[in-house]
Every structure is written in C-alpha cells, then in structure tokens.
Amino acid sequence: MASLHETAIIDEGAKIGADVSIGPYCVIGSDVILGDGVVLKSHVVIDGLTEIGEGTQIFPFSSIGMAPQDMKYAGEKSRLIIGRNNVIREHVTMNPGTAGGGMVTRVGDNCLFMVGIHVAHDCQVGNNVIMANSSGIAGHVSVGDFAVIGGLAAIHQFVRIGEHAMVGGLSAVEHDVIPFGSVTGERASLSGLNLIGLKRRGFDRDTIHGIRAAYRGLFEGEGTLDERVDQVADQHPENAVVQQVAAFIRAESKRGLVIPKSEHDG
C-alpha cells in the first residue's frame, strides 16, 4: 500500500506502484510512472514523460524529468526512463531526451548519483554507475556499466565513457574514455587503467595482464592508432576485455579519444 504525505501534490494521471512512499511537499506530474517500492524523501519534483523503476530512492530537492536545457527543444514529447534500485541524492537534475537525440534519456539499474549531479538530455547511462558530488554529463553522453565519475568532473557533450572507466575528480573530459581507462586532469588525459576497479569486480590475473599489455601496445607502439588497434586485437584474440576496448576505439566517435599526455605536453 502506498504511503502518500498529505502535503504532496500528485496529479490524478500519475501511475503509482505498490508500496511507494511519497514524502512531504513532493510534486508529481500527470505522465509520471513510479514503480513498486519507489521512495521520494521530500521536496522532490518529477514531471514529464518520466518512468522510475522499482526500489529507486530520490532525496530532497531533486528535479527529475523537467524540460531539457537545450535551445532546440520545442516541447516534443520526449522521455526520461530511470531503472531499478538507484539512489538519487539531493539536488540532482535529470532531463528527458530531444528530437535531435533519439527522444529519450535513459538511466540503468543500481546507480548512485551523489549530491548535485546533472544528467542532461539524450544521455545513456548504464548499470552500476557512480557519479560523485557536483559532477555532470552534458547532452548525448553515454556512460558504460560500472563507470565512476569523480566529484566536480565535467563531461563534454557527445563523449563516450567506456565500461569500468574511472574519471578523476575535477577532470574536464572532452574526448572518449576507453573501457577500463583512468583519466585525470584539468583537461583530462589518460593516466592508465582502472586496475582497482578491475580487481574489485573479479577480473582474473591473466585478463588484467592482457589488458595492461594491450594498453602499452595501443599507446606506446609504432604506427597509426588504427594499425595498433588491429595489432593488439590480433595478439589477444581470447581476451574479451582487450576485444571490448578494441571495439570501442573502432566504433564511430564524435569527439575522438582521451590519450596519454606526452612528455612534450609539459
């Protein structure tokens, strides 16, 4: 049975699942769908064509599903779809999609969005993603499963963050981050692999050794990047992680790759 505080304003068109808890002064729009067990602590605003999966918790002063911050947005009926068992802390903003980006912003399951996070229009966020305080992803960004984005980091529009990647705090990321990569810096450069994340998530020693060797081949080898990708993929045909990185680099990119800082960069 749902628990609805008397001060909450819930449009009659909203669909409220079983055992939902809506706290004081929340405002829920007519097209909102809340799955079973969703918890809105207090002062949460949810509007638009927004769907929130079961077990997700949203903390005070978050604004979810309001119109995108995009000058080209013309009121199209775009969507925001948030998965299951997410924790969305205070002052988080998440916007729906636009006609220019597929009409949907999507967030996976089991993610943690700390205080002050922004997820812009047309973003695609995977499962088990962590975004630390006051970081943000601009429009059309994709974030792979298990990626971690550090506090106050800013991700440029159209950037791809690969699975299991780590973005350091205060980093400005203008280019794609390879899966399992670790990037840091005011203008982020690739500083290595997210080895701690690999170990925590149970990747075996041989797999980790393979990706370390592949990393050296990709960024320290001879020839063009395309040639190095082919060579590394051929050298590690049975290593699924290496093949995943190779596929990521070969895929179409609008922003190019974050690469290691050279000795000549100062």
N, C-alpha and C positions, 0 to 999 in steps of 0.2 A: 504494500500500500504506500502510495506516495506521501511525502511529508512536505507540505507547502506552507511557508510562513504567510501570515495574514497580510504583511506589507508587500509581498511580492506581487508584481503585475504580470499576469500570464494571459496572452491573447487566447481567445477561445479556439483558434485554429491550430495552436501548437499541439504536438503529439508528445505525451509524457509517458514514459515507460513505467514498469513496476518498480517500486522501492526507490524512486527518485526522491532526492532531498533538495528542496529549493529554499535557500535561506532568506534573511531579511533584505528587502529593497532590491531584489533581482528584477530584471525586466526581460521578458521572453516574447519574441515576435511570433507572428501568426504562422510562419512557414518553418518554424524550428522543430526538429525531431530530437528528443532526448532518449537515449537507450536506457535499458534497465540499470538501476543502481547508480546513475549519474548523480554527483553531488555538486551543487553550487553553494559555496560557503555563504556569501552575502555580496550585495552590490555588484553582481555580475550582469552585464548586458549582452544578450545574444539575439541577433536579428538575421534577416535574410534567409536564403535557402540553405540553412545550416543543419547538418546532421552530426550528432555527437554519440559515439559508441559507448557501449555499456561499461560501467565502472570508472569512467573518467571523472576526475575531480578538478573543479575550477575554483580558484581562490579570488578574494575580493578585488574589485576594480578592474577586472579583465573585460575587454571589449572584443567580442567574437562575432564575426560574420557581417560587420558593418561594411559600407561601400568601400571599394578599393581606392587606394591613393594613386590613381592613375588618371592623367588628364584626358586620356582617350576613352575612359569608361563612360558609357552613355545610358546606364541604367539597365543593361541587359540582365536577364535572369540567370546569373551565374551562381555557382555553388561553392560551399565550403564543407568538406567531409572530413571529420576527425574520427580516428579509430578508437579502439578499446583501451581501457586501463591507462590512460595518460594522466599525468599530473601537470596542470597548468597553473602556475603560481601568479602572484599579484601583478597587476598592471601589464599583463600580456595582451597583445593585439594580434589578431589573425584575420585576414581579409579573404573574400572569395575570389574566384577567377575573373577573367575578362574575355571578350570575344577574340582578342589578339593572342590568347594563350591557352585555348582549349576549354575555357568556361568553368574550370574547376581548380580549386586549391585543395590539396589532399595531404592529410597527416596520418601516419600509420598508427601502430599499436605500441603501448608500453614506453612512450617517450616522456622525458622530463623537460619542461620548459620553465626555467627559473624566472626570477623577478624581472619584469621589464623587457621581455622578449618581443620581437616583431617578426611575424611570418607574413610576407607580402603576397600580393595576388599571383595566382598561377604557379605557386611553389608546389613541389612534390617532395614530401618529407617521408623517409622510410620508417622502419620499426626500430625501437630501442635507441633512438637518437637522444642525445643530451645537448641542450643549449644552455649555457651558463649566463649569469645575470647580465642584462643590458646588451646582449648580442642581438644581431638582426640579419635576416636574409632578405634581399631585395627581390623584385619580381622575377618570375620564371626560373628561380634557382631550384636545383634538385639536390637532395641530401640523401646519401645512401644509408642503409641499415648500420646501426652501431656507431655512426659518426659522432664525434664530440666537438662542439664548437665552444671555445673558451669565452670567458667574460669580456664584454665590450668589443668583441670581434665584429667586423662588418663584412658581409659577403656581397659582392657586386652582382647586379642583375645578370641573368643567363649563365652564371657559373654553375659547374657541377662539382659537388663534393662526393668523392667516392666512398664506398662502404669501408667501415672501420678506420676512416681517416681521423686525424686529430688536428684541429685548428687552435693554435695557441691564443691566449688572451691578448687583447689589444691589437690583433692582427687585422690588416686590411687585405682582403683576398680578392684579386682582380681577375684571376685565371683559375682553370680547373685544377682540383687537387686529386691526385691519383688515389685509388683504393689503397688503404693501409699506410698512406703517406702521413707525414707530420710536417706542418708548416708553421712558421713563426715570423714575426717582424712587422714593423710599421707598414711596409709594403711586402707582403708575405713572400718568403722564399722557402723552397723545400729543404728541410733540415735533416731528413732521414725518414725512417719508417716508424710507425706507431707500434714498436715492439712490445711495450707494456700491454697494449690492447690485444695484440696477437696472443700473448701468453695467457692473459686473463680469460680469453674466450676459447682456450683449449686447443689452439693450433699446435701440432707436434713439431719436434725439433727439426726434422728433415724439411718440412714445409717452410719453416722460418729461415733455415739456411738457404733454401732455394730462392726465397723472395729477396734475401739480402744479396745473394749473388746476382740476381736479376736487376736489382736496383743499381749495383755497380756497373753492370753492362749497359743499362739504359742511359745513365747519366755520366759515365766516365769512359765509355767506349768510343771507338772510332766510327766515322761515317755519319750519315744523317739520322735523325730520330726514327724515321720510318724504317731505315735499314737496321737500326739497333733493336727496334721492337720485334721485327721478324727474326733476327738472330736469337734474341732472348727467348722468344716463344718456341723456336725450334730446339733450343738447348734444354728446355724444361717442359717437355710435352705432357708429362704426367702430373705436373704441379698445378692444381686448379687455381691457386692464388695467383701464380705468375700469369696464367692464361686470362684470368679476370682482369689483371692490370693491363695486359696487352690489349684486350678487347676494349677497355675503357679508353686507352690512348688512341686506338684506331677509330673509335666512334666519332661522329661529327661533333665538333666543338665550336661554339660561337665566341669563346673567349681565349682559346689557347690554354697551355698548361702552366701551372706554377712549377718552376725548375729550381735546382740548387743555385745559390749565389756563387758566382765565380770569384776567384782570387782578385780579378781585375775590377770588381764592382766596388771595392773599398771597404 
